[in-house]
Amino acid sequence: MKKLLTPKFSLLTFITAALFFFLSPFVLSAQGILTASSFFKSVSDNYATIKDYEADIDIKASKSSMSGHLSYKNPNLLRIDFTNPEEQVICFNGDLLTIYLPGSAAILNQSVDNSTNNNGANLATAQGLSLLGRYYSPAYETGQDAVALDEGSDEMVVNLILRRRNMTEAFNTIKLSVSPDTMLIRRIVATTPQNEEFSFDFKNYVLNQGISDQRFIYDPPTSANNYNNFLFSE
């Protein structure tokens, strides 16, 4: 029997899908020199050299905020251990997406079948991750020069705006703030057609540490309730 998702579950699954969508190192294409697309290409080339990384992540959506530590391994292994909410986990091992919500005593599971054409599942595959570069057009927000990440901040970034090419994409615009020194994404702000904003901050990157695949094996508590194939539940 399918189980209904609460609004809290729906928001979290939307954020999870967005994370998979954004974390691909292969979503950027480019033509020319000094254009926004050219800068995209430089970021893409840099991410293509990264075998794995860890970073601290802060997520803001509507009135909710989350923080945790992210582990990523090329091409699609992902794990976030949250400190806020404490003990919450998102883990994708290449075949199974698992989300543990300690406050709801719930485990959300989604198997990913690479043969399916369902867009929801494909967001967690290399093919799905490449959609960002295909369906959004990049431009500089104000120019190619670095600006302060926030008003009064000493941290400098280059801001790029991605605008959707058709009306079917989940986000109307996606703003990427990229460090010109490291060519790593510092912040993502995605805006829906309803003007809802989802913000993802990445800090304290540690690159190419040889993260084991075992890092992405997660055994949630057996006492929690299971919701299988939650991306497609009605």
C-alpha positions in Angstrom: 0.0 0.0 0.0 1.3 3.5 -0.9 1.7 5.8 2.0 1.0 9.5 1.8 3.8 12.0 2.3 3.4 14.8 4.8 4.3 18.4 3.6 7.6 18.0 5.5 8.5 14.9 3.6 7.6 16.6 0.3 9.8 19.6 1.0 12.8 17.4 1.9 12.4 15.2 -1.1 12.3 18.4 -3.3 15.5 19.6 -1.7 17.1 16.1 -2.1 16.3 16.0 -5.8 17.7 19.5 -6.2 21.0 18.5 -4.5 21.4 15.6 -6.9 20.6 17.9 -9.8 23.3 20.4 -8.8 26.2 18.2 -7.7 27.1 16.8 -11.1 30.6 17.8 -12.2 29.6 17.4 -15.9 26.7 19.8 -16.3 28.5 22.7 -17.9 29.3 23.5 -21.5 31.0 26.5 -23.1 31.9 28.4 -26.2 34.1 31.5 -26.6 36.4 33.3 -24.3 35.4 35.5 -21.3 31.8 34.7 -21.7 29.6 33.3 -19.0 29.6 30.0 -20.9 33.4 30.1 -21.0 33.5 30.6 -17.2 31.1 27.7 -16.9 33.5 25.6 -18.9 36.4 26.4 -16.5 34.3 25.3 -13.6 33.3 22.1 -15.4 36.9 21.3 -16.2 37.9 21.8 -12.6 35.1 19.6 -11.3 36.1 16.9 -13.8 39.4 16.5 -12.0 37.8 15.9 -8.7 37.4 12.3 -7.7 35.7 13.0 -4.4 35.2 15.8 -1.9 33.8 16.7 1.5 32.2 20.0 2.5 30.0 21.6 5.1 26.6 22.4 3.8 23.8 24.8 4.9 20.4 24.6 3.2 17.6 27.2 3.5 14.1 26.6 2.1 11.1 28.7 2.9 11.2 29.0 6.7 13.3 25.9 7.2 17.1 25.6 7.6 19.4 22.6 7.7 23.1 22.1 8.2 25.4 19.1 7.9 28.5 17.5 6.4 28.5 16.4 2.8 30.5 13.6 1.2 30.5 13.2 -2.6 32.3 10.6 -4.8 32.4 10.8 -8.6 30.2 10.0 -10.4 27.1 9.9 -8.2 27.7 8.8 -4.6 26.3 11.2 -2.0 25.9 11.3 1.7 24.9 14.2 4.1 25.1 13.7 7.8 23.1 16.5 9.4 23.8 18.4 12.6 20.6 20.3 12.1 18.3 18.4 12.3 20.6 16.2 14.4 21.1 12.6 13.2 19.1 13.2 9.9 20.8 11.5 7.0 20.6 11.6 3.2 22.5 8.8 1.4 22.7 7.6 -2.2 24.9 4.6 -2.9 24.4 4.5 -6.7 21.3 2.3 -6.5 19.3 3.3 -3.5 18.4 6.7 -2.1 17.8 6.6 1.6 16.6 9.5 3.8 16.4 9.1 7.6 14.2 11.5 9.4 14.7 11.0 13.2 12.0 13.6 14.2 9.4 11.6 12.3 10.9 8.2 12.9 10.7 7.7 9.2 13.0 6.1 6.5 12.4 7.1 2.9 13.7 4.7 0.3 13.9 5.1 -3.4 15.4 2.5 -5.7 16.9 3.9 -8.9 16.5 1.9 -12.1 18.7 3.2 -14.8 16.4 1.7 -17.4 13.5 3.9 -16.4 12.7 7.2 -18.1 11.1 8.7 -15.0 12.6 12.1 -14.5 12.3 11.9 -10.7 14.5 8.9 -10.5 16.9 10.0 -13.1 17.8 13.1 -11.1 20.0 10.7 -9.1 21.9 9.4 -12.1 24.7 10.8 -14.3 22.2 11.2 -17.1 19.8 13.1 -15.0 22.5 15.4 -13.6 23.5 16.5 -17.1 20.0 18.0 -17.7 21.1 21.2 -16.0 23.5 22.1 -18.7 21.0 21.2 -21.4 18.0 23.1 -20.3 19.4 26.3 -18.7 21.2 29.2 -20.3 24.1 30.9 -18.3 24.8 34.6 -18.0 26.8 36.8 -15.7 24.6 38.5 -13.0 26.4 41.8 -13.3 29.7 41.0 -15.0 32.7 38.8 -15.0 34.4 40.6 -12.1 34.2 39.0 -8.6 32.0 40.7 -6.1 31.3 40.2 -2.4 29.4 37.0 -1.5 27.2 39.0 0.9 27.1 42.7 1.7 30.1 43.6 3.8 31.8 40.2 3.3 35.5 39.8 2.3 34.7 36.6 0.4 34.7 37.2 -3.3 32.7 35.2 -5.9 31.7 35.3 -9.6 27.9 35.2 -9.9 26.2 33.4 -12.7 22.5 33.3 -13.5 21.0 30.2 -15.3 17.7 30.8 -16.9 15.5 27.9 -18.0 15.0 27.4 -21.7 11.5 25.9 -21.4 8.6 26.0 -19.0 8.9 22.5 -17.8 12.0 22.9 -15.6 11.5 23.0 -11.8 13.4 26.3 -11.3 12.9 29.5 -13.1 16.4 30.7 -12.4 19.5 29.3 -10.7 22.2 31.5 -9.3 25.6 30.1 -8.9 28.3 31.9 -6.8 31.7 30.5 -7.7 35.0 31.2 -6.0 37.4 32.6 -8.7 40.4 31.3 -6.8 39.3 27.6 -6.4 36.7 27.4 -9.2 34.4 25.7 -6.7 30.7 26.4 -6.2 30.3 28.4 -3.0 26.5 29.0 -3.1 23.5 27.9 -5.2 20.2 29.9 -5.0 17.4 28.3 -7.0 14.1 30.1 -7.5 10.9 28.4 -8.5 8.2 29.9 -10.8 6.2 30.6 -7.5 9.2 32.7 -6.3 10.2 30.1 -3.6 14.0 30.2 -3.0 16.2 27.2 -2.1 19.7 28.2 -1.0 22.7 25.8 -0.7 26.0 27.0 0.8 29.1 24.9 0.5 32.1 25.6 2.8 35.4 24.1 3.9 35.9 21.8 0.9 38.4 18.9 1.2 39.2 17.4 -2.1 40.5 14.0 -3.4 40.9 12.2 0.0 40.2 8.8 -1.5 36.8 8.3 0.1 35.8 4.7 0.3 32.6 3.4 -1.2 31.8 2.1 2.3 31.1 5.7 3.3 27.9 5.5 1.2 26.5 2.4 2.9 24.0 3.5 5.5 22.0 1.3 7.8 19.1 3.3 9.3 17.5 2.4 12.7 15.2 -0.6 12.3 12.6 1.0 14.6 11.7 3.7 12.1 8.8 3.4 9.7 9.7 2.7 6.0 8.3 4.6 3.0 9.4 2.9 -0.2 9.5 4.5 -3.6 8.5 7.8 -2.0 9.3 9.9 -5.0 6.4 8.4 -6.8 4.0 8.0 -3.9 0.6 9.6 -4.2 
